[in-house]
Amino acid sequence: MRSNGAQLAQLARLLDGGALRVAIDSRFPPAQAARAHERAARGHTSRASWC
């Protein structure tokens, strides 16, 4: 996946307008970033994990 400026700008507009909401169900300190990635790899991505 590569960053796309136009798509990122559209996402920013959606966030700013309230049409898109981000839900965070887990928080991991930077020292546990590998654990966060493992969780995402198992398919626990319906909500975001935050590092």
DSSP file (Angstrom, degrees, kcal/mol; ACC not computed):
  #  RESIDUE AA STRUCTURE BP1 BP2  ACC     N-H-->O    O-->H-N    N-H-->O    O-->H-N    TCO  KAPPA ALPHA  PHI   PSI    X-CA   Y-CA   Z-CA
    1    1 A M              0   0    0      0, 0.0     2,-0.4     0, 0.0     0, 0.0   0.000 360.0 360.0 360.0 135.2    0.0    0.0    0.0
    2    2 A R        -     0   0    0      1,-0.0     2,-0.1     2,-0.0     0, 0.0  -0.896 360.0-101.8-117.6 149.0    1.3    3.4   -0.9
    3    3 A S        -     0   0    0     -2,-0.4     2,-0.5     4,-0.0    -1,-0.0  -0.428  31.7-162.4 -65.8 141.8    0.2    6.8    0.4
    4    4 A N     >  -     0   0    0      1,-0.1     4,-2.7    -2,-0.1     5,-0.2  -0.961   9.9-153.7-130.4 112.4   -2.0    8.7   -2.0
    5    5 A G  H  > S+     0   0    0     -2,-0.5     4,-2.3     1,-0.2     5,-0.2   0.858  94.7  50.1 -55.3 -41.8   -2.3   12.4   -1.2
    6    6 A A  H  > S+     0   0    0      2,-0.2     4,-2.0     1,-0.2    -1,-0.2   0.905 112.9  46.5 -66.0 -41.1   -5.7   12.8   -2.8
    7    7 A Q  H  > S+     0   0    0      2,-0.2     4,-2.4     1,-0.2    -2,-0.2   0.902 112.1  50.4 -68.0 -40.1   -7.1    9.9   -0.9
    8    8 A L  H  X S+     0   0    0     -4,-2.7     4,-2.3     1,-0.2    -2,-0.2   0.890 109.6  51.4 -64.2 -38.5   -5.6   11.1    2.4
    9    9 A A  H  X S+     0   0    0     -4,-2.3     4,-2.1    -5,-0.2    -1,-0.2   0.897 109.5  50.1 -64.4 -40.0   -7.1   14.5    1.8
   10   10 A Q  H  X S+     0   0    0     -4,-2.0     4,-2.3     2,-0.2    -2,-0.2   0.912 110.1  50.1 -64.6 -42.5  -10.5   12.9    1.2
   11   11 A L  H  X S+     0   0    0     -4,-2.4     4,-2.7     1,-0.2    -2,-0.2   0.906 108.9  52.4 -61.2 -41.3  -10.2   11.0    4.4
   12   12 A A  H  X S+     0   0    0     -4,-2.3     4,-2.9     1,-0.2    -1,-0.2   0.904 109.1  49.8 -61.3 -41.5   -9.3   14.2    6.3
   13   13 A R  H  X S+     0   0    0     -4,-2.1     4,-2.3     2,-0.2     6,-0.3   0.907 111.1  49.3 -63.6 -41.2  -12.4   15.9    4.9
   14   14 A L  H  X>S+     0   0    0     -4,-2.3     5,-1.6     2,-0.2     6,-1.4   0.910 113.6  46.2 -64.6 -41.9  -14.5   12.9    6.0
   15   15 A L  H ><5S+     0   0    0     -4,-2.7     3,-1.2     4,-0.2    -2,-0.2   0.945 113.6  48.1 -63.9 -48.3  -13.0   13.0    9.5
   16   16 A D  H 3<5S+     0   0    0     -4,-2.9    -2,-0.2     1,-0.3    -1,-0.2   0.859 112.3  49.8 -61.2 -36.1  -13.4   16.8    9.8
   17   17 A G  H 3<5S-     0   0    0     -4,-2.3    -1,-0.3    -5,-0.2    -2,-0.2   0.513 112.3-118.1 -83.1  -4.3  -17.0   16.6    8.6
   18   18 A G  T <<5S+     0   0    0     -3,-1.2    -3,-0.2    -4,-0.5    -4,-0.1   0.536  83.8 116.7  81.9   5.5  -17.9   13.9   11.1
   19   19 A A  S   <S+     0   0    0     -5,-1.6     2,-0.4    -6,-0.3    -4,-0.2   0.689  75.3  45.7 -78.7 -18.1  -18.8   11.4    8.3
   20   20 A L        -     0   0    0     -6,-1.4     2,-0.4    -9,-0.1    -2,-0.2  -0.992  69.5-171.9-129.2 129.5  -16.0    9.1    9.4
   21   21 A R        -     0   0    0     -2,-0.4     2,-0.5    -3,-0.1    -6,-0.0  -0.949  14.5-143.7-122.5 143.4  -15.2    8.1   13.0
   22   22 A V        -     0   0    0     -2,-0.4     2,-0.5    -7,-0.1    25,-0.1  -0.922  13.4-162.0-106.6 124.9  -12.2    6.2   14.3
   23   23 A A        -     0   0    0     -2,-0.5    25,-2.4    23,-0.1     2,-0.6  -0.917   0.7-161.1-107.8 130.6  -12.9    3.8   17.2
   24   24 A I  E     +a   48   0A   0     -2,-0.5    25,-0.2    23,-0.2     3,-0.1  -0.947  16.3 170.4-113.0 118.1   -9.9    2.6   19.3
   25   25 A D  E     +     0   0A   0     23,-1.7     2,-0.3    -2,-0.6    24,-0.2   0.584  66.3  32.5-102.9 -11.4  -10.5   -0.5   21.4
   26   26 A S  E     -a   49   0A   0     22,-1.0    24,-2.2     2,-0.0     2,-0.4  -0.995  59.4-159.0-144.9 148.1   -7.0   -1.2   22.5
   27   27 A R  E     -a   50   0A   0     -2,-0.3    24,-0.2    22,-0.2    22,-0.0  -0.997   9.4-174.0-128.8 134.6   -3.9    0.8   23.4
   28   28 A F        -     0   0    0     22,-3.2     5,-0.0    -2,-0.4    -2,-0.0  -0.988  25.0-123.4-126.2 134.9   -0.4   -0.5   23.4
   29   29 A P    >   -     0   0    0      0, 0.0     3,-2.7     0, 0.0    -2,-0.0  -0.385  38.0-102.4 -68.6 157.3    2.7    1.3   24.6
   30   30 A P  G >  S+     0   0    0      0, 0.0     3,-1.7     0, 0.0     4,-0.2   0.820 121.6  64.5 -51.9 -32.9    5.5    1.6   21.9
   31   31 A A  G 3  S+     0   0    0      1,-0.3     3,-0.2     2,-0.1     4,-0.1   0.710 104.3  47.5 -65.0 -17.9    7.4   -1.2   23.7
   32   32 A Q  G <> S+     0   0    0     -3,-2.7     4,-1.8     1,-0.2     3,-0.4   0.020  71.8 120.5-110.6  26.1    4.5   -3.5   22.8
   33   33 A A  H <> S+     0   0    0     -3,-1.7     4,-2.3     1,-0.2     5,-0.2   0.870  73.1  57.2 -57.9 -37.5    4.2   -2.5   19.1
   34   34 A A  H  > S+     0   0    0     -3,-0.2     4,-2.4     1,-0.2    -1,-0.2   0.902 104.9  51.7 -61.3 -39.8    4.9   -6.1   18.1
   35   35 A R  H  > S+     0   0    0     -3,-0.4     4,-2.3     2,-0.2    -1,-0.2   0.895 108.2  51.5 -62.9 -40.4    1.9   -7.3   20.2
   36   36 A A  H  X S+     0   0    0     -4,-1.8     4,-2.1     1,-0.2    -2,-0.2   0.908 110.6  48.1 -63.2 -41.9   -0.3   -4.7   18.5
   37   37 A H  H  X S+     0   0    0     -4,-2.3     4,-2.4     2,-0.2    -2,-0.2   0.893 109.8  52.3 -66.5 -39.0    0.8   -5.9   15.1
   38   38 A E  H  X S+     0   0    0     -4,-2.4     4,-1.3     2,-0.2    -2,-0.2   0.909 108.6  51.3 -62.4 -41.0    0.1   -9.6   16.1
   39   39 A R  H  <>S+     0   0    0     -4,-2.3     5,-1.7     1,-0.2     3,-0.4   0.927 111.2  47.2 -61.2 -45.5   -3.4   -8.6   17.2
   40   40 A A  H ><5S+     0   0    0     -4,-2.1     3,-1.6     1,-0.2    -1,-0.2   0.883 107.8  56.4 -63.3 -38.5   -4.1   -6.9   13.9
   41   41 A A  H 3<5S+     0   0    0     -4,-2.4    -1,-0.2     1,-0.3    -2,-0.2   0.780  99.9  59.8 -66.1 -26.2   -2.7  -10.0   12.0
   42   42 A R  T 3<5S-     0   0    0     -4,-1.3    -1,-0.3    -3,-0.4    -2,-0.2   0.468 125.9-101.1 -80.7  -0.5   -5.2  -12.2   13.8
   43   43 A G  T < 5S+     0   0    0     -3,-1.6     2,-1.9    -4,-0.2     3,-0.3   0.575  79.2 137.3  95.8   9.7   -8.0  -10.2   12.3
   44   44 A H      < +     0   0    0     -5,-1.7     3,-0.1     1,-0.2    -1,-0.1  -0.403  35.1 114.1 -84.0  61.3   -8.9   -8.0   15.3
   45   45 A T        +     0   0    0     -2,-1.9    -1,-0.2     1,-0.1    -5,-0.1   0.217  30.0 102.4-119.6  14.3   -9.1   -5.0   13.1
   46   46 A S  S    S+     0   0    0     -3,-0.3     2,-0.3     1,-0.1   -23,-0.1   0.784  99.2  27.2 -67.9 -22.0  -12.8   -4.1   13.3
   47   47 A R  S    S-     0   0    0     -3,-0.1   -23,-0.2   -25,-0.1     2,-0.2  -0.946 101.5-100.2-131.6 155.7  -11.6   -1.4   15.6
   48   48 A A  E     -a   24   0A   0    -25,-2.4   -23,-1.7    -2,-0.3   -22,-1.0  -0.477  20.8-145.5 -80.2 143.9   -8.2    0.2   15.6
   49   49 A S  E     -a   26   0A   0     -2,-0.2     2,-0.4   -25,-0.2   -22,-0.2  -0.911  22.1-148.1-101.3 137.4   -5.4   -0.7   18.0
   50   50 A W  E      a   27   0A   0    -24,-2.2   -22,-3.2    -2,-0.4   -26,-0.0  -0.886 360.0 360.0-115.3 135.0   -3.3    2.3   18.9
   51   51 A C              0   0    0     -2,-0.4    -1,-0.1   -24,-0.2   -19,-0.1   0.324 360.0 360.0-113.4 360.0    0.4    2.4   19.7
